[in-house]
Amino acid sequence: MAVPPTTYGFVVNLSRLHRLSLLDARSGLVRVEAGARWGDVAAALAPHGLALSSGDTGDVGVGGLATTGGIGLLSRLHGLTVDHVRAAVLVLADGSHVRTDAVHDPDLFWAVRGAGANLGVVTAFEFQAQRVGEVTVAVTVHDAADTAAFLARWGAAVEAAPREVTSFVTLVAGPGGRAVAQAMTVFAGTDPAAARAALAPLLLAGPVSHNQASVAPYHRLLPAGHEPQRAQQPQAVSRSGLVDHITGAAAEGIATLLEAAGMVQLRSVGAAVNDTPSTAMAYSHRTQNFALMAATVPAGCATLDSRWIQLRPHLNGLYLSFETRTPDGGSCRTPFPAPYWTVSSRSRRTTTPATCSTTTSPCHRYRSCTHRADIRRHEQSAIGS
């Protein structure tokens, strides 16, 4: 176990905990250790006709994503990664090793799905994988010079699309500062006519300079390259928000971010994500249709923040993994709505070791608020950084 020094906590390297076991091929129940990478998980499940929607990058570790949310390329059809967690194994602050599920320590199980970085070191999960075969993936490049209009059209098309469609769009400033958008859109199926009908409305979001669609096994969309992993915080600043609908005013506000950020990305959620009741687990953002992230270098932080403040009226919560600062100057109530505080307070009264400090221990069970750097270091711990 590597424990490199940090300013606010420590990193637990779980990269040797990377095994996957198929517990029940018929139901799709699998056990995955927290140090595995999602690309390897996808490749291991593929021969069984199974998959878990789990982000868009194969080198991301299981642990950080599966305790925070997991917005993947099949989210609108299958929901978030946390929606398919059936059990978790943790080492708590007092050194105890526990397995939690809906029956055993249900408060802990409730909280680990969305706030797991605050609870202890998760070493393994049990997931209910879904039946997934080949998918149709389209990569489309748009001229997004009229950025607000492009975003409003893209957002409306996504919300109107069938659940089989999940789309991520990334905007950058191209030559001469002209906005360029690249959309990666997945249709969970291979029927050509159905795919064309589902994907065609998204092409109308803006002028298309390139479009390529192909059929591929799901696991090919997120290969694990096993490149060395390093925390990006010293190089990048990112802001995160969740958006119910991309209204005209919201689109205008997001468009202004591109003037201050090196990259702006929107990921579609909604549909199956919002089928789960908001009180079912600690991740309780179940009305929003989009996750927004903007990133820049540290020198651009002040400018980005000034634009972000103007956008706040159009945001409804945030997705914790894409935020590099402590939310709202120290409050954790933006990523964790009201039910979290009731459960966490009850659990602290009954299970927290007296010797474990709320402000200094990165393994404090159900601590209600933590420094952002501690959370980010936990998210990096499962990818062998």
N, C-alpha and C positions, 0 to 999 in steps of 0.2 A: 504494500500500500504506500503510495507516494503522498507525502504531505508537504508540499512546497509552502513557503511562508507567504502570507498575504496580509493586507492591512486590516481586514475586517473579519477574517475567519480562516478556514483552511479548506483545502481541496482533498476529497477522498477519491482516489483513482480506482474506478470499478471496472477498468477495461478487461481484467481477467475473468470477470463474471459475465460471460457472453453466450452461455448455452441456451438452446431452445429445445423444448420437449413438446411433442404433440400428445396431449393427454387424452383427447377423444376426437378421432378423425370425423366421426359422424356429426357431432355438434360444433366442431371447430374450436374446442377449448385447447389453448396452448399455454405453456409456461415459458416466459422469457426473462432471462436475467437482465438486470438494469444496465450492465456495461455493454450489451450488444448494440450494434448499429442497425438502424432501420432498414438500410439496403440489404444487409445480410438476413434480417428477419423476413423481408419480402421474398428474397430468393429461396429461403428455406421453406416458406409456406406455399410457394407457387406449384411445386409438383403435386400438392394435395388439393389444388384448386381453391386455395384460401388466400386471404389478404387482410391486412389491417390498414385503414387509411391513417397515414402517419407523416404529415408534412410533405415536403417536396425535395428533400435532400437526403441521400442515402447514408451519408457519414454522420448524421445527427444521432446522438445516443438515445437509447430507449428511456433512460431514467428521467432526464429533464423534461422531455416532451410529454411522457405519460403521466407525470404528476402535475402538469400545468394546463394542458388542454389537448393540443394536437390537431391543428387545422391542416388537413391533407387534401390530396387531389381527388378524393372521393367523398368529401365531407357532406355535400348536399344530399348524397344518396345514403351514406352510412353513418353520418354524424362524426363527432370528435373521437379521438383516440380514447380519452377518458371515459367515454360513454360505453366502451367495451371492456373496461377493467372489471373483472369479477372477483379478484382478490389481490392482495399485496403483502409482501413480507418486508418488514422493516427492522432496523436496529434503532432503538430509542435512546434518549439521552442518558438513561440509567444503565445502558448496556444490555437491556433485555431484548430478546429476539422474538418478534411476534408476527403472526399471520392474521390478517384482518379481512373480513368479507361482510356481506350483508347481515350475517348472523353473529359472527364473532367480532366483538368490539365495533359495533356499527357506527359509532361516532367517529372513530378513527378512519373507518372505511369511507364515510361521507366526506371527511376533510382531505384525505389523501388524493382524491380525484379533483384536482384543481388547486390545492394548496399544499401539495406534498413536500415542496422544498422547505416548508416551515416545520416539519414534523419529526424528521429523523433521517436516516439513510435507508432509502428503499433499495433492497437488493434483488427483488424479483417480483414479477407480476404474473397473474393469470388473466388472459384475454379471451374473449369470444370472437374469433376471427370470422370473417364473412366469406361467402362463396363469391369469388371474383375470377373471371377468366381473362380474356383479352379485352382491351379497351381501345377506343379511338381517341387519339390525341392530336390536337391542332395547335400549331405554333404560328401566330399571326403578328406581323409588324404593321403598325398603323402610324400614319402622320397624325400626331395629336397636337398640332399647333394651336388649334382651338380647344385647349385642354379641358375647360369646364364643360363644353358641349359634348366632347368625346366621353368624358366620365359619366355624365348624366345618361347618355344613350347606352353606354356599356352597362351601367348599373340597372337600368330599366330592363334591358335584354336579359341580364342574368336572373333577375327576380321573376321574369316571366317564363324562363326556361324550365323544362322538366327537371326533376330531381337528378336524373342521370348526368346532368351537366354541372361541372364545377370549373370555375375559371379564376385564374390569378392574372393580374395585369401589373406590369412594372413600367414606370415612366422614368425617363432620363432626359437630360438636355442633349440634343444632337448637335450637328454642325450649325454654327451661328446661333446657338441657344434655342433652336427650334425643338419643341418637345416631340419625343418619339416614344411610342408605347409598344411593348411586346406582351401579348397575351398568350398564356399557356392554358388551353381549355381541354378538359377531358370529358368525353362522353362514355359512360359505362356501358358499352355495348359495341357490337361490330356490324350490325345491319347497316349497309350503306345508305339506304333511303332514310332510315330513322336518324342516323347520324347527321346527314345533310340537313334534314328538317330542323333538328335541334340546334345545330351550330350556325346555320345561316343568319339568324337575326343578330348574332354577336358581330358578324362581319360588317354590319351596317353602322357600327359605332363611330367609325371614321375611315378616311381613305386608306386603303390597304396597299402596302408596298411589297409585302411578301406573305404568302400563306401556304402552309404545308400540313397536310393531314395524313396520318398513317395509323395502321392497326398494330398494336404491340402488346405483349404480356405486361400486366401491371408492373411487375417487379423491374422491368427494363426502364421504367421512368425514373427510378431512384437508385441507381447503382451505388454501392459503397466502395469508394476508391481507397479508403484507409490511408488518407493523407494525414500528416501530423496535424493535430488540432491545437489551436492556440486561442485563448480568449481574445475577443476583438475589442474589448472596452477601451484600451489605450488608443486605438486607431479610429474608432467610430462612436458616434452619439446617435441614438435612435429614440424616436417617440412613437407611442402606440395609442391607438384609439379604436373603439368599435362604433359602427355607424348603422343606424336602423335602415335608412334609405338615402340614396345619393340624390337629394333634392337639388334644385338649381343653386340655392345658396350654399349647400354643402359642397357641391362641385366647384363653385367659385373659390371657396376657402381652401379646398384641397389643391386646386390649381396654383394658388399662391405659394404653397409649400415648395413646389418644384423650383422656384426662384431662390430658395434658401437651402435646399437639400440636394445632395448628389443623386438621390434615388427616392422615389415614392412608390409604394406597392399597396395594392388592394387585393385581398383574398375573399372570395365569396364563401359565406357560411349560410345561415338560414336553412330552410327546408328541413331535412332530417335533424340538423343540429338543434332546431327549435322545437322538435317533438318532445324532447326531454324536459320535464318540469323544472322550473328554475330552482326549486327547493330540493332536488334530488341529490345534489352533491355540491361541493364548494365552488365548482365552476358553474355559476348561475346566470350567465349572460345568454338568455334564450329568446330574445326578441330581435336581435341585430341580424343584418344580412351581409355585413362586410366587416373585415378587420383591416385597419389602415396602419401602415408603418412608414415613417420617413426617417432617412439616415443622412448624416453629414459627418464631417471631420470636426474635431474639438474646436477648431478656430471658428467654425460656423454655428456653434451651439446657441449663442445669444440671438442671432438672427432667426434661426429655426424656432426658438422658443417664443419669440415675439409673434411669429406667424401662427404658431400653435395655439397661443392664447386666444387669438381671433377666431380660431376654428372650434374652440371648446363648446360653444353653444350647440354645435351640430354633432357632438360626440356623446356616446352613452356607454361609459365604462372603458376598460382597456384590456388588451391581451398581454399578460405579464411578461412572456418571453421576449417580446419585442421592445421592451422599455428598459432603458439603461439608467434611469434615475429613480430615486425614491418617489413614488407617486404623491402628488400634491404636497410637496415639501415635508413629507414624513408620515402622512396618513396612508394606511393601506386600504381605506374603505372604497377606493375606486375599483381596484380589481376584485375585492372581496365584499360583496353586498351583505345586507343585514343578517341573513341566516348564519353566516360564518361565525359571527361574534357570539351568538347564543351557544352554538355547539362548542366553540373553542373555550369559552369561559367555563362551561360545564365540565369539559374534559380536564382543564387545568386544575380545577378544584379537586378532582378525584384521582388523577394519574400522574401529575407532573412531579418529578423528584425535587425535593426542597433545595438541593444543592445546585440546581441547574438555573443559570441566570437568564432571564428573558432577553436581556440586551446583548449578551456576549456569546451565548452558546448557539452555534449554528445547528445544533441537533435538538433544541428545546421542543418538547412535544406540545403541539398546539399553541406555540407562542403566537400572539395575535398580530404583532407587527415587527418587521425586521428590516435592517438596513438593506437597501437594494443590492449592494455589492455581495452580501451574503447569499442572496437568492441566486444571483447570476453565477456565483462560483459553484453553487450546488448544481445548477443546470449544466455547467461544463464538466462536472465530475464524472458523468457517465460516458464521456467520449474520449477518455484517456488523455486529457490535456496535460 
